Amino acid sequence: MAKIYLSAPDRQAVRKLDALARASDPQLLSISAWPQTVLKDSSGHTHGFVMPLVNETEYHELHNLYRLASRRKHFPSADWRFLVHVARNVSRAFAVLHRHGHLMGDVSARNVMVSQQGIVRFIDTDSFQIKVGADTFPVRSGPRSSRRRSCRAPGSEP
């Protein structure tokens, strides 16, 4: 699947996308829609990236497990064991992300997708804070803010 930007990303965003693609590995791909390849035109201008598909017919946003009505609709066979299974998988996915030195700055149930089997995938990974080599690329701020935020992983130096 490709994510195409409607407007050209700035220089820092292009550097971050290149770093995301370089950091791609099987563990990150197993827990997220991690960018694999940056899409550039013949002039070398970046327009987006290729990532694994997190199919919305197979995966639902995590918040659909919170309330009984939405749980019955999207996860009809979910019981307490399934909820614990999903919670463990969310925890394991964050552990993989943090082991790689990356952070999800916008921890939201809308950025965590869950399958009927309890498989968890993070989305919106281009907004994560990532560390590649000596470079740290901060969390991309939302549309209402132009600030960039930097986060610390648990146990890391300030």
VOLUMTOR-967904 format. One record per residue (C-alpha): residue number from 1; residue in three letters; x, y, z. Coordinates in nm, 2 decimals. Each point is the difference from the previous one (the first is absolute). Example, Ala and Ser with C-alpha at 12.3 -4.5 7.8 and 13.67 -1.06 7.14 Angstrom:
2
[node 1,ALA,[1.23,-0.45,0.78]],
[node 2,SER,[0.14,0.34,-0.07]],
//
This chain:
158
[node 1,MET,[0.00,0.00,0.00]],
[node 2,ALA,[0.12,0.35,-0.07]],
[node 3,LYS,[-0.05,0.32,0.21]],
[node 4,ILE,[0.01,0.30,-0.23]],
[node 5,TYR,[0.04,0.35,0.14]],
[node 6,LEU,[-0.23,0.27,-0.14]],
[node 7,SER,[0.27,0.26,0.05]],
[node 8,ALA,[0.37,-0.04,-0.03]],
[node 9,PRO,[0.16,-0.09,0.33]],
[node 10,ASP,[0.27,0.24,0.14]],
[node 11,ARG,[0.37,-0.09,0.01]],
[node 12,GLN,[-0.01,-0.14,0.35]],
[node 13,ALA,[-0.31,-0.21,-0.08]],
[node 14,VAL,[0.19,-0.14,-0.30]],
[node 15,ARG,[0.30,-0.09,0.22]],
[node 16,LYS,[-0.23,-0.17,0.25]],
[node 17,LEU,[-0.17,-0.20,-0.28]],
[node 18,ASP,[0.33,-0.11,-0.13]],
[node 19,ALA,[0.11,-0.10,0.35]],
[node 20,LEU,[-0.33,-0.19,0.06]],
[node 21,ALA,[0.06,-0.20,-0.32]],
[node 22,ARG,[0.36,-0.08,0.10]],
[node 23,ALA,[-0.12,-0.11,0.35]],
[node 24,SER,[-0.26,-0.24,-0.14]],
[node 25,ASP,[0.06,-0.36,0.12]],
[node 26,PRO,[-0.21,-0.31,0.04]],
[node 27,GLN,[-0.08,0.06,0.37]],
[node 28,LEU,[-0.14,0.36,-0.07]],
[node 29,LEU,[-0.19,-0.13,-0.30]],
[node 30,SER,[-0.16,-0.27,0.21]],
[node 31,ILE,[-0.15,0.26,0.24]],
[node 32,SER,[-0.07,0.30,-0.23]],
[node 33,ALA,[-0.06,0.16,-0.34]],
[node 34,TRP,[0.37,0.10,0.00]],
[node 35,PRO,[0.13,0.19,-0.31]],
[node 36,GLN,[0.20,-0.23,-0.22]],
[node 37,THR,[0.08,0.21,-0.30]],
[node 38,VAL,[-0.02,0.38,-0.06]],
[node 39,LEU,[-0.18,0.10,-0.32]],
[node 40,LYS,[0.20,0.25,-0.20]],
[node 41,ASP,[-0.06,0.14,-0.35]],
[node 42,SER,[0.26,0.02,-0.27]],
[node 43,SER,[0.13,0.33,0.14]],
[node 44,GLY,[0.05,-0.16,0.34]],
[node 45,HIS,[-0.28,0.18,0.17]],
[node 46,THR,[-0.18,-0.20,0.27]],
[node 47,HIS,[-0.37,-0.06,-0.03]],
[node 48,GLY,[-0.07,-0.28,0.25]],
[node 49,PHE,[0.10,-0.35,0.10]],
[node 50,VAL,[-0.10,-0.37,-0.04]],
[node 51,MET,[-0.11,-0.19,0.31]],
[node 52,PRO,[-0.17,-0.32,0.09]],
[node 53,LEU,[-0.38,0.00,-0.04]],
[node 54,VAL,[-0.20,-0.01,0.33]],
[node 55,ASN,[-0.33,-0.09,-0.16]],
[node 56,GLU,[-0.30,0.17,0.16]],
[node 57,THR,[-0.22,-0.30,-0.08]],
[node 58,GLU,[0.24,-0.22,0.21]],
[node 59,TYR,[0.11,0.25,0.27]],
[node 60,HIS,[-0.20,0.24,0.22]],
[node 61,GLU,[0.11,0.29,0.21]],
[node 62,LEU,[0.08,-0.11,0.36]],
[node 63,HIS,[-0.27,0.22,0.15]],
[node 64,ASN,[-0.26,-0.23,-0.15]],
[node 65,LEU,[0.09,-0.25,0.28]],
[node 66,TYR,[-0.08,0.25,0.28]],
[node 67,ARG,[-0.38,0.00,-0.01]],
[node 68,LEU,[-0.22,-0.30,0.00]],
[node 69,ALA,[-0.22,0.12,-0.30]],
[node 70,SER,[0.30,0.07,-0.23]],
[node 71,ARG,[0.18,-0.32,0.12]],
[node 72,ARG,[-0.31,-0.21,-0.09]],
[node 73,LYS,[-0.01,0.17,-0.34]],
[node 74,HIS,[0.37,-0.02,-0.10]],
[node 75,PHE,[0.12,-0.29,0.22]],
[node 76,PRO,[-0.30,-0.22,0.06]],
[node 77,SER,[0.19,-0.29,0.15]],
[node 78,ALA,[0.22,0.21,0.23]],
[node 79,ASP,[0.00,-0.12,0.36]],
[node 80,TRP,[0.22,0.10,0.29]],
[node 81,ARG,[0.28,-0.23,-0.11]],
[node 82,PHE,[0.00,0.18,-0.34]],
[node 83,LEU,[0.02,0.34,0.17]],
[node 84,VAL,[0.30,-0.11,0.21]],
[node 85,HIS,[0.16,-0.15,-0.32]],
[node 86,VAL,[-0.04,0.33,-0.18]],
[node 87,ALA,[0.13,0.20,0.30]],
[node 88,ARG,[0.31,-0.23,0.01]],
[node 89,ASN,[0.05,0.05,-0.37]],
[node 90,VAL,[-0.02,0.38,0.03]],
[node 91,SER,[0.25,-0.02,0.28]],
[node 92,ARG,[0.23,-0.22,-0.21]],
[node 93,ALA,[-0.03,0.23,-0.30]],
[node 94,PHE,[0.10,0.30,0.21]],
[node 95,ALA,[0.30,-0.20,0.13]],
[node 96,VAL,[0.12,-0.07,-0.35]],
[node 97,LEU,[-0.04,0.37,-0.10]],
[node 98,HIS,[0.19,0.11,0.31]],
[node 99,ARG,[0.28,-0.26,-0.04]],
[node 100,HIS,[0.07,0.15,-0.34]],
[node 101,GLY,[0.02,0.35,0.17]],
[node 102,HIS,[-0.33,0.13,-0.16]],
[node 103,LEU,[-0.30,0.15,0.17]],
[node 104,MET,[-0.37,0.05,-0.08]],
[node 105,GLY,[-0.05,0.36,0.12]],
[node 106,ASP,[-0.37,0.00,-0.08]],
[node 107,VAL,[-0.11,-0.31,0.19]],
[node 108,SER,[-0.36,-0.03,-0.11]],
[node 109,ALA,[-0.24,-0.29,-0.04]],
[node 110,ARG,[-0.05,0.12,-0.36]],
[node 111,ASN,[0.37,-0.07,-0.08]],
[node 112,VAL,[-0.02,-0.36,0.13]],
[node 113,MET,[-0.18,-0.25,-0.23]],
[node 114,VAL,[-0.12,-0.34,0.12]],
[node 115,SER,[-0.09,-0.31,-0.21]],
[node 116,GLN,[-0.26,-0.27,0.10]],
[node 117,GLN,[0.29,-0.21,0.11]],
[node 118,GLY,[0.13,0.27,0.23]],
[node 119,ILE,[0.29,0.09,-0.22]],
[node 120,VAL,[0.10,0.37,0.06]],
[node 121,ARG,[0.14,0.24,-0.26]],
[node 122,PHE,[0.10,0.37,0.06]],
[node 123,ILE,[-0.09,0.25,-0.27]],
[node 124,ASP,[0.10,0.36,-0.07]],
[node 125,THR,[0.37,-0.10,0.05]],
[node 126,ASP,[0.13,0.29,-0.19]],
[node 127,SER,[-0.10,0.21,0.30]],
[node 128,PHE,[0.20,-0.20,0.25]],
[node 129,GLN,[0.32,0.12,0.16]],
[node 130,ILE,[0.28,-0.21,-0.14]],
[node 131,LYS,[0.37,-0.04,0.07]],
[node 132,VAL,[0.22,-0.11,-0.28]],
[node 133,GLY,[0.37,0.00,0.07]],
[node 134,ALA,[0.09,0.34,0.17]],
[node 135,ASP,[-0.31,0.17,-0.14]],
[node 136,THR,[-0.33,0.04,0.19]],
[node 137,PHE,[-0.30,0.11,-0.20]],
[node 138,PRO,[-0.27,0.14,0.23]],
[node 139,VAL,[-0.37,-0.08,0.02]],
[node 140,ARG,[-0.19,0.17,-0.28]],
[node 141,SER,[-0.25,0.24,0.15]],
[node 142,GLY,[-0.36,0.00,-0.09]],
[node 143,PRO,[-0.17,0.24,-0.24]],
[node 144,ARG,[-0.09,0.25,0.27]],
[node 145,SER,[0.36,0.05,0.11]],
[node 146,SER,[0.32,0.08,-0.17]],
[node 147,ARG,[0.21,-0.10,0.30]],
[node 148,ARG,[0.22,-0.31,-0.02]],
[node 149,ARG,[0.01,-0.21,0.31]],
[node 150,SER,[0.28,-0.23,0.12]],
[node 151,CYS,[-0.08,-0.29,0.23]],
[node 152,ARG,[0.22,-0.23,0.22]],
[node 153,ALA,[-0.02,-0.37,0.00]],
[node 154,PRO,[-0.04,-0.15,0.36]],
[node 155,GLY,[0.35,-0.04,0.15]],
[node 156,SER,[0.17,0.22,-0.26]],
[node 157,GLU,[0.23,0.30,0.08]],
[node 158,PRO,[-0.17,0.34,0.01]],
//
